[in-house]
Amino acid sequence: MYVFVLDKNKQPLDPCHPARARELLKQERAAVYKRYPFTILIKDRKLEHSVTHPHRVKIDPGSKVTGMTVLQENTARCVFACEITHRGFQIRQSLLSRRQLRRSRRSRKTRYRKARFLNRKRKGGWLPPSLQSRIENILTWVNRLCHLCPISAISQELVKFNLQKLEQPEIQGVDYQRGELFGFEVKQYLLVKWQHQCAYCGIKDVPLQIEHIVARSCGGTNRVSNLTLACQKCNQAKGNQLIAEFLKNKPELLNRILSQAKKPLIDATAVNATRWELYRRLQKTDLSVEVGSGGRTKWNRVNRGIDKSHWADSLCVGASTPEKLIIKNIKPLLISAKGHGTRQRCRPDKFGFPKAHAPSSKYFRGFTTGDIVKANIPTGKFAGIYTGRIAIRFRPSFVLHTLEQKFDVHPKYLKTIHKADGYEYK
């Protein structure tokens, strides 16, 4: 990917090619400003003496993973891509554990505390912490990219604005209601719900058709709870038979399909609950915000022949997507939200009884949990040079997490290359 560039006053310039960045560093005209994402600072350049071009941040919000890219609009070149893994479900489990501990504490014979009622006041637009964290992660990275690159606009996957009346003033009735992308939104929902495979035989990587569990000729409807996906062979074999008759020799598969059909899509619900609040927060950045639907995103990606991934979906969000995208040699930065520690001082065991108390200090010998370090171990079983994320102990023995393994290391062998910022990078 391209390298972000700042001038001597830390103002963003156009990203440069990695070869150009290596040349500037070798000539000592630039210095490394940040490791993740990799950014250099040019010592002899000012923004007033440079030419910059508009860039656009494109966002594909997700429940578990959000794709984000930066597109240089004048050249249609993707200069940065990342995938942010959220920790919403982890936050939900932590809140559930805290609630259980507090509930058990109320029934013990402890000192009397006067009951309090109606002491929780929530402002308008309140979201649960597990959903709020998703929005905060996205906004954090939008703000970071705005400080590293000349961003002029934002594209977010939200909803498709219907402009058919402008193009075809005479269109009306069912044709107007269905629109140009009719069927894409429902099928995209079903692909996620049924894991991109045939519900009857489980085959993948083949064209899938929308299948009615109860056929229309037998009184079935077009409700999503009555729809599934099937390959052409299974769809023709079932025809308008009752599903109980078609799968009479496979009772386990029958029960799984019927239960899956009524199962709500938790991830889609989380995205729907946060999309408008994210849109309102993005508007406060004073940048132009464009929105597009999920069907429009898939339409753009399929027509341009791009393989599906979270960052590729974000690149195809909205009507601003160019016809020819330059995405050569793009390797997305994988970002995982890890938080900034915990306020829980007492650590309970699996039965809820206290087993340890965390120290109040967060730093030891200049290190904190989450720092990305370079370890140069001269001797021993793990002799060598490693790069990874550390978890500190309040004694000279830290845990170093690399991509392949984790082991203990003495802090005297460590050098910090990126201070903890609540995220892990790969």
C-alpha positions as CSV (number, residue, x, y, z in Angstrom):
1,M,0.0,0.0,0.0
2,Y,1.0,3.6,-0.3
3,V,2.7,5.5,2.6
4,F,1.1,8.4,4.4
5,V,3.1,11.6,4.3
6,L,3.2,14.7,6.6
7,D,5.0,18.0,6.1
8,K,7.3,19.5,8.7
9,N,4.3,21.1,10.4
10,K,2.5,17.7,10.6
11,Q,0.0,18.7,7.9
12,P,-1.1,15.9,5.5
13,L,0.3,15.6,2.0
14,D,-0.6,13.1,-0.8
15,P,0.5,9.5,0.1
16,C,3.6,8.3,-1.8
17,H,4.8,5.0,-3.2
18,P,6.7,2.8,-0.8
19,A,9.8,3.0,-3.0
20,R,9.7,6.8,-2.8
21,A,9.3,6.6,1.0
22,R,12.4,4.4,1.2
23,E,14.4,6.8,-0.9
24,L,13.4,9.8,1.4
25,L,14.3,7.8,4.5
26,K,17.6,6.7,3.1
27,Q,18.5,10.4,2.2
28,E,17.4,11.4,5.7
29,R,15.0,13.9,4.2
30,A,12.2,12.1,6.1
31,A,11.7,10.3,9.4
32,V,9.3,7.6,10.6
33,Y,6.4,9.3,12.3
34,K,4.1,6.4,12.9
35,R,4.3,2.6,12.4
36,Y,0.5,1.7,12.1
37,P,-0.5,2.9,9.6
38,F,3.0,3.6,8.3
39,T,3.6,7.3,8.1
40,I,6.6,9.4,7.4
41,L,7.3,13.1,8.1
42,I,9.3,15.1,5.5
43,K,11.7,17.6,7.2
44,D,12.1,20.1,4.3
45,R,8.5,20.4,2.9
46,K,5.5,22.6,3.7
47,L,1.9,22.2,2.7
48,E,1.9,25.7,1.1
49,H,4.6,24.5,-1.4
50,S,2.9,21.2,-2.3
51,V,0.1,20.1,-4.5
52,T,-2.5,17.8,-2.8
53,H,-5.5,16.0,-4.4
54,P,-8.9,15.1,-2.8
55,H,-9.2,11.7,-1.2
56,R,-12.3,9.9,0.0
57,V,-12.8,7.6,3.0
58,K,-15.2,4.7,2.1
59,I,-16.8,2.7,4.9
60,D,-18.6,-0.6,5.0
61,P,-19.9,-0.9,8.6
62,G,-20.3,-4.4,10.0
63,S,-21.3,-6.0,13.2
64,K,-18.1,-7.9,13.7
65,V,-15.8,-6.5,11.0
66,T,-15.8,-3.1,9.3
67,G,-14.0,-2.5,6.0
68,M,-12.5,0.9,5.4
69,T,-10.5,2.3,2.4
70,V,-9.0,5.6,1.2
71,L,-9.5,6.3,-2.5
72,Q,-7.6,9.0,-4.4
73,E,-10.4,10.5,-6.5
74,N,-8.4,12.0,-9.4
75,T,-6.6,8.7,-10.2
76,A,-9.2,6.2,-8.9
77,R,-6.4,4.5,-6.9
78,C,-6.9,2.8,-3.6
79,V,-4.0,4.0,-1.4
80,F,-5.1,2.4,2.0
81,A,-7.3,-0.4,3.1
82,C,-8.0,-1.9,6.5
83,E,-10.4,-4.2,8.3
84,I,-11.4,-3.3,11.8
85,T,-12.5,-6.2,14.1
86,H,-14.9,-4.9,16.8
87,R,-15.2,-6.1,20.4
88,G,-19.0,-5.6,20.8
89,F,-19.7,-9.2,21.9
90,Q,-16.8,-9.1,24.3
91,I,-18.2,-6.0,25.9
92,R,-21.6,-7.6,26.1
93,Q,-20.2,-10.6,28.0
94,S,-18.3,-8.3,30.4
95,L,-21.4,-6.3,31.2
96,L,-23.3,-9.6,31.7
97,S,-20.7,-10.8,34.1
98,R,-20.8,-7.5,36.1
99,R,-24.6,-7.6,36.3
100,Q,-24.5,-11.2,37.7
101,L,-22.0,-10.2,40.3
102,R,-24.0,-7.2,41.4
103,R,-27.2,-9.3,41.5
104,S,-25.6,-11.9,43.8
105,R,-24.3,-9.1,46.0
106,R,-27.8,-7.8,46.7
107,S,-28.9,-11.0,48.4
108,R,-26.0,-11.2,50.8
109,K,-26.1,-10.1,54.4
110,T,-24.0,-7.0,53.8
111,R,-24.4,-3.5,55.3
112,Y,-27.7,-1.8,54.5
113,R,-27.8,0.5,51.6
114,K,-30.9,2.5,50.8
115,A,-32.7,1.5,47.7
116,R,-32.4,3.8,44.7
117,F,-35.0,4.0,42.0
118,L,-35.2,5.9,38.7
119,N,-31.6,7.0,39.0
120,R,-30.7,6.2,35.4
121,K,-31.2,9.0,32.9
122,R,-30.4,8.4,29.3
123,K,-29.9,11.1,26.7
124,G,-31.4,11.0,23.3
125,G,-29.6,8.8,20.9
126,W,-28.3,6.5,23.7
127,L,-26.9,3.1,22.5
128,P,-25.8,0.1,24.5
129,P,-22.0,0.0,25.1
130,S,-21.6,-3.0,22.9
131,L,-23.1,-1.0,19.9
132,Q,-21.5,2.3,20.9
133,S,-18.0,0.7,20.7
134,R,-18.6,0.0,17.0
135,I,-19.3,3.6,16.3
136,E,-16.4,4.8,18.3
137,N,-14.0,2.5,16.5
138,I,-15.1,3.7,13.1
139,L,-15.0,7.4,14.1
140,T,-11.5,7.0,15.7
141,W,-10.1,5.7,12.4
142,V,-11.9,8.3,10.3
143,N,-10.3,11.0,12.5
144,R,-6.9,9.4,12.3
145,L,-7.1,9.1,8.5
146,C,-8.1,12.8,8.3
147,H,-4.9,13.7,10.2
148,L,-2.7,11.6,7.9
149,C,-4.3,12.2,4.5
150,P,-6.1,15.2,2.7
151,I,-9.6,13.8,3.1
152,S,-12.4,15.7,1.4
153,A,-15.4,13.4,1.5
154,I,-16.8,10.2,3.2
155,S,-18.9,7.4,1.7
156,Q,-20.9,5.2,4.1
157,E,-23.0,2.1,3.3
158,L,-26.4,3.1,4.6
159,V,-29.4,3.3,2.2
160,K,-30.0,3.8,-1.5
161,F,-31.6,7.0,-2.6
162,N,-34.1,6.3,-5.4
163,L,-33.4,8.6,-8.3
164,Q,-35.6,6.8,-10.9
165,K,-38.0,9.7,-11.3
166,L,-35.2,11.9,-12.4
167,E,-34.1,9.4,-15.1
168,Q,-37.6,8.1,-16.1
169,P,-40.3,10.6,-15.2
170,E,-43.0,8.3,-16.6
171,I,-42.1,5.3,-14.4
172,Q,-44.9,4.3,-11.9
173,G,-46.5,1.5,-10.0
174,V,-44.7,-1.7,-9.3
175,D,-41.7,-0.8,-11.5
176,Y,-41.1,2.3,-9.4
177,Q,-41.3,0.4,-6.2
178,R,-38.9,-2.3,-7.2
179,G,-36.3,-0.1,-8.7
180,E,-33.1,-0.9,-10.6
181,L,-31.7,-3.1,-7.9
182,F,-34.8,-5.1,-7.1
183,G,-33.8,-8.4,-5.5
184,F,-30.3,-7.5,-4.6
185,E,-31.1,-6.4,-1.0
186,V,-33.1,-9.5,-0.1
187,K,-30.6,-11.9,-1.7
188,Q,-27.7,-10.2,0.1
189,Y,-29.5,-10.7,3.4
190,L,-30.2,-14.4,2.6
191,L,-26.5,-15.0,1.6
192,V,-25.4,-13.8,5.0
193,K,-28.1,-15.6,6.8
194,W,-27.4,-19.0,5.1
195,Q,-23.6,-18.7,4.9
196,H,-23.4,-18.5,1.1
197,Q,-24.4,-22.1,0.7
198,C,-27.3,-24.3,-0.4
199,A,-29.6,-25.0,2.5
200,Y,-30.4,-28.5,1.2
201,C,-27.0,-30.0,0.1
202,G,-24.6,-27.4,1.5
203,I,-22.7,-26.8,-1.7
204,K,-20.8,-23.5,-2.0
205,D,-19.2,-21.5,-4.8
206,V,-22.1,-22.1,-7.2
207,P,-24.9,-19.8,-8.4
208,L,-27.7,-19.9,-5.7
209,Q,-31.3,-19.2,-6.3
210,I,-33.9,-17.8,-3.9
211,E,-36.1,-20.7,-2.7
212,H,-39.5,-20.6,-1.0
213,I,-39.7,-23.1,1.9
214,V,-43.4,-23.2,1.5
215,A,-44.1,-22.8,-2.3
216,R,-46.2,-19.9,-3.5
217,S,-48.6,-22.4,-5.1
218,C,-49.2,-23.9,-1.7
219,G,-49.9,-20.6,0.0
220,G,-46.4,-19.5,0.8
221,T,-45.4,-15.8,1.0
222,N,-42.4,-13.7,0.1
223,R,-41.6,-13.0,3.7
224,V,-37.9,-13.4,4.5
225,S,-38.7,-16.1,7.1
226,N,-40.1,-18.2,4.2
227,L,-37.1,-17.8,2.0
228,T,-33.8,-19.7,1.8
229,L,-31.1,-20.3,-0.8
230,A,-30.8,-23.4,-3.0
231,C,-28.7,-24.5,-5.9
232,Q,-30.5,-25.2,-9.2
233,K,-30.4,-28.9,-8.8
234,C,-32.0,-28.9,-5.3
235,N,-34.5,-26.2,-6.3
236,Q,-35.8,-28.2,-9.2
237,A,-35.8,-31.4,-7.2
238,K,-38.0,-29.8,-4.5
239,G,-40.4,-28.1,-6.9
240,N,-43.6,-27.2,-5.0
241,Q,-43.4,-30.1,-2.5
242,L,-43.8,-29.6,1.2
243,I,-40.4,-29.4,2.8
244,A,-41.4,-32.1,5.3
245,E,-42.1,-34.4,2.4
246,F,-38.9,-33.4,0.5
247,L,-36.7,-34.0,3.6
248,K,-38.7,-36.9,5.2
249,N,-35.5,-39.0,5.2
250,K,-33.4,-36.2,6.7
251,P,-35.1,-35.1,9.9
252,E,-32.1,-33.4,11.4
253,L,-31.6,-31.2,8.3
254,L,-35.4,-30.4,8.3
255,N,-35.3,-29.2,11.9
256,R,-32.1,-27.2,11.2
257,I,-33.6,-25.4,8.2
258,L,-36.9,-24.6,10.0
259,S,-35.1,-23.2,13.1
260,Q,-32.6,-21.3,11.0
261,A,-35.5,-19.7,8.9
262,K,-37.0,-18.2,12.0
263,K,-33.7,-17.2,13.6
264,P,-33.1,-13.5,13.7
265,L,-29.9,-12.2,12.1
266,I,-28.1,-10.6,15.1
267,D,-25.4,-9.0,13.1
268,A,-27.8,-7.3,10.7
269,T,-29.8,-6.0,13.7
270,A,-26.7,-4.5,15.2
271,V,-25.8,-2.7,12.0
272,N,-29.4,-1.4,11.6
273,A,-29.4,-0.1,15.1
274,T,-26.2,1.9,14.6
275,R,-26.2,3.1,11.0
276,W,-28.2,6.3,11.5
277,E,-26.2,7.3,14.6
278,L,-23.0,6.7,12.7
279,Y,-24.3,8.8,9.8
280,R,-25.2,11.7,12.2
281,R,-21.7,11.5,13.8
282,L,-20.0,11.5,10.4
283,Q,-21.9,14.6,9.4
284,K,-20.4,16.5,12.3
285,T,-16.9,16.1,10.7
286,D,-17.9,18.9,8.3
287,L,-17.0,16.6,5.4
288,S,-19.4,15.7,2.5
289,V,-21.0,12.4,3.4
290,E,-22.3,10.1,0.7
291,V,-24.5,7.1,1.4
292,G,-25.3,3.9,-0.6
293,S,-27.2,0.7,0.0
294,G,-25.8,-2.8,0.4
295,G,-27.3,-3.7,-3.0
296,R,-25.5,-0.8,-4.7
297,T,-22.2,-2.0,-3.1
298,K,-22.6,-5.5,-4.5
299,W,-23.7,-4.2,-7.9
300,N,-20.5,-2.1,-8.1
301,R,-18.3,-4.9,-6.9
302,V,-19.8,-7.6,-9.3
303,N,-19.7,-5.2,-12.3
304,R,-16.0,-4.4,-11.7
305,G,-15.0,-8.0,-11.1
306,I,-13.6,-7.6,-7.6
307,D,-13.5,-10.5,-5.2
308,K,-15.6,-10.2,-2.0
309,S,-14.0,-9.0,1.2
310,H,-14.8,-6.4,3.8
311,W,-12.3,-3.9,2.5
312,A,-13.3,-4.5,-1.2
313,D,-17.0,-3.9,-0.2
314,S,-16.1,-0.6,1.3
315,L,-14.2,0.4,-1.9
316,C,-17.4,-0.1,-3.9
317,V,-19.8,1.9,-1.6
318,G,-21.9,4.6,-3.2
319,A,-22.4,6.2,-6.6
320,S,-18.9,7.8,-6.4
321,T,-17.2,4.5,-7.2
322,P,-15.2,4.9,-10.5
323,E,-15.7,2.5,-13.3
324,K,-12.0,1.4,-13.3
325,L,-10.4,1.0,-9.9
326,I,-6.6,0.7,-9.4
327,I,-6.2,-1.9,-6.5
328,K,-2.9,-3.5,-7.5
329,N,-0.8,-4.9,-4.6
330,I,-3.3,-3.9,-1.9
331,K,-2.8,-5.8,1.3
332,P,-5.3,-4.6,4.0
333,L,-4.1,-3.7,7.5
334,L,-5.9,-6.0,10.0
335,I,-6.9,-4.0,13.1
336,S,-8.5,-5.6,16.2
337,A,-10.0,-3.4,18.9
338,K,-8.6,-4.4,22.3
339,G,-9.8,-1.6,24.6
340,H,-7.7,0.4,27.0
341,G,-7.7,-2.0,30.0
342,T,-10.3,-2.7,32.6
343,R,-11.7,-0.9,35.6
344,Q,-12.3,-4.2,37.4
345,R,-9.8,-4.3,40.3
346,C,-11.0,-7.6,41.8
347,R,-10.6,-10.7,39.6
348,P,-13.1,-13.5,40.5
349,D,-12.8,-17.2,39.8
350,K,-15.5,-19.1,37.9
351,F,-17.6,-19.3,41.0
352,G,-17.6,-15.5,41.6
353,F,-15.3,-15.5,44.6
354,P,-12.3,-13.0,44.5
355,K,-9.0,-14.6,43.7
356,A,-6.7,-11.6,42.8
357,H,-6.5,-7.9,42.9
358,A,-5.1,-5.9,39.9
359,P,-2.5,-3.2,40.8
360,S,-3.7,0.4,40.3
361,S,-0.7,1.3,38.1
362,K,-0.8,0.7,34.4
363,Y,2.9,1.1,33.6
364,F,6.0,-0.9,34.7
365,R,9.5,0.0,33.5
366,G,8.0,2.3,30.9
367,F,5.9,-0.3,29.3
368,T,2.1,-1.0,29.4
369,T,-0.1,-3.8,28.1
370,G,-0.7,-3.3,24.4
371,D,2.6,-1.8,23.4
372,I,4.0,-3.1,20.1
373,V,7.7,-3.9,20.7
374,K,10.7,-5.3,19.0
375,A,12.5,-8.0,21.1
376,N,16.1,-8.8,20.5
377,I,16.8,-11.9,22.6
378,P,20.5,-12.9,22.4
379,T,20.5,-16.4,24.0
380,G,18.1,-19.1,25.2
381,K,15.3,-21.2,23.8
382,F,13.7,-18.1,22.1
383,A,16.9,-16.5,20.8
384,G,16.2,-14.2,17.9
385,I,14.5,-11.0,16.8
386,Y,10.7,-10.8,17.2
387,T,8.0,-8.1,16.8
388,G,4.7,-8.4,18.7
389,R,2.3,-7.1,21.4
390,I,3.2,-7.4,25.1
391,A,1.1,-7.9,28.2
392,I,3.0,-6.6,31.2
393,R,3.4,-8.1,34.7
394,F,4.6,-6.1,37.6
395,R,7.9,-8.1,37.7
396,P,10.6,-8.4,35.0
397,S,8.7,-11.0,33.0
398,F,6.4,-9.9,30.3
399,V,4.3,-11.9,27.8
400,L,5.2,-11.3,24.2
401,H,2.4,-12.2,21.6
402,T,3.6,-12.8,18.1
403,L,1.7,-14.1,15.1
404,E,2.9,-17.7,15.7
405,Q,3.4,-18.0,19.5
406,K,3.6,-16.3,22.8
407,F,6.3,-16.6,25.5
408,D,7.8,-14.8,28.4
409,V,10.6,-12.2,27.9
410,H,12.6,-9.8,30.1
411,P,11.9,-6.1,29.5
412,K,15.6,-5.3,29.0
413,Y,15.4,-7.0,25.6
414,L,12.4,-4.9,24.4
415,K,12.2,-1.7,22.5
416,T,8.9,0.1,21.9
417,I,8.0,0.8,18.3
418,H,4.4,1.7,18.7
419,K,2.7,2.8,22.0
420,A,-0.5,1.1,23.0
421,D,-3.6,2.9,21.4
422,G,-6.3,0.3,22.1
423,Y,-5.8,-1.7,18.9
424,E,-3.7,-4.7,17.7
425,Y,-2.3,-4.8,14.1
426,K,-1.4,-7.6,11.7
